[in-house]
Amino acid sequence: MFRPRPDGPRPTVALTVEGRTVMVPAGASAAAAVLAAGFDSIRETPVDGCERAPYCMMGVCFDCLAEIDGVANRQSCMIEVRPGMRIGRQMRARMIDPKAG
């Protein structure tokens, strides 16, 4: 039922997810890279710490929020991977810097 596409494998991109180097197909989303790295979840809810995984993969549900290249709360399903990208899962509630206001 599932056969490789006739155009062959796509080039891959090397990036880091939670310190793990991962090779993913060029054009893949950052959310897909987190799943390819072997993680079951991409974030925890800030209130009760429940683990969440990418759900809709099309930018509607916001369950794929992650830290990408040092910027938190990025919709990882909407961001295409780039060589050297650093993706971090968002775990626990973020600390608020009172001086940043």
C-alpha positions in Angstrom: 0.0 0.0 0.0 2.8 2.5 0.9 5.5 2.8 -1.7 8.4 5.2 -1.9 7.8 8.2 -4.1 9.3 7.8 -7.6 11.3 11.0 -7.2 13.5 9.4 -4.5 14.5 10.6 -1.1 14.6 14.3 -0.3 17.7 16.0 1.0 18.0 16.1 4.8 18.6 18.9 7.3 20.6 18.5 10.5 19.2 20.3 13.6 19.1 19.8 17.4 16.1 18.9 19.4 16.7 19.0 23.2 20.4 18.4 22.6 19.9 15.5 20.2 21.1 15.9 16.7 18.4 14.9 14.2 18.4 14.5 10.5 14.9 15.3 9.0 13.8 15.8 5.4 14.1 19.3 4.0 10.8 21.0 4.1 9.6 19.3 7.2 8.1 21.2 10.1 9.9 21.8 13.4 7.0 19.8 15.1 7.8 16.9 12.8 11.4 17.1 13.8 10.5 16.8 17.5 8.5 13.7 16.8 11.4 12.3 14.6 13.7 12.9 17.5 11.7 10.3 19.5 9.8 12.6 21.9 6.1 11.8 22.7 5.4 15.4 23.8 6.4 18.9 22.7 5.3 20.8 25.8 3.5 20.7 29.1 0.5 22.8 30.0 1.5 25.6 32.4 -1.3 25.0 34.9 -1.2 21.2 35.6 1.8 20.0 33.7 -0.1 17.7 31.4 2.0 16.6 28.4 0.8 17.8 25.0 1.9 16.6 21.5 1.5 18.3 18.1 -2.2 17.7 17.2 -3.5 19.3 14.1 -0.2 20.0 12.4 -1.7 22.9 10.5 -1.6 25.9 12.9 -5.1 25.7 14.4 -4.8 24.1 17.8 -1.5 25.6 19.3 -0.6 22.3 21.0 2.8 22.4 19.2 4.2 25.5 21.0 8.0 25.1 21.4 11.1 27.1 21.9 12.9 27.6 18.5 16.3 29.2 18.4 15.8 30.7 21.8 12.3 32.2 21.1 9.5 30.6 23.2 5.9 30.0 22.2 6.5 29.4 18.5 4.0 27.3 16.6 6.4 24.6 15.5 4.1 23.0 13.0 4.1 26.2 11.0 7.9 26.6 10.9 10.1 24.9 8.3 13.3 23.3 9.6 16.6 25.0 8.8 20.2 23.7 9.1 21.4 24.2 12.7 18.0 25.0 14.1 17.7 24.5 17.9 14.3 23.2 19.1 13.5 23.0 22.8 10.3 21.5 24.3 8.4 23.9 26.5 8.2 22.2 29.9 6.5 23.7 33.0 5.3 27.3 33.4 7.7 30.0 32.2 9.3 32.3 34.7 8.3 36.0 34.3 11.0 38.6 34.6 9.5 41.5 36.5 12.2 43.8 35.1 11.2 43.0 31.5 7.9 45.1 31.7 
